[in-house]
């Protein structure tokens, strides 16, 4: 594989990651909407299921944030590598 082909593959991967970011951000937005509705519904509940649901929603939001952060790191590192190829 030539350097040009490697750089092209890295650009294609970067584009795919950009698409993933857009999708994950959309998921995050929808998750925020659902979380707001669920928390409003469960606000006074002390049932085990309600407590677990609140924890699960918080965990899901955290995973969205971590995934976006990971993609940013991958894109930054791949971009640096691509630049180092010339």
Secondary structure, DSSP 8 states (H G I E B T S, - for coil): --HHHHHHHHHHHHHHHHHHHHHHHHHHHHHHHHHHHHHHHHTT---HHHHHHHHHHHHHHHHHHHHHHHHHHHHHHHHHHHHHT-
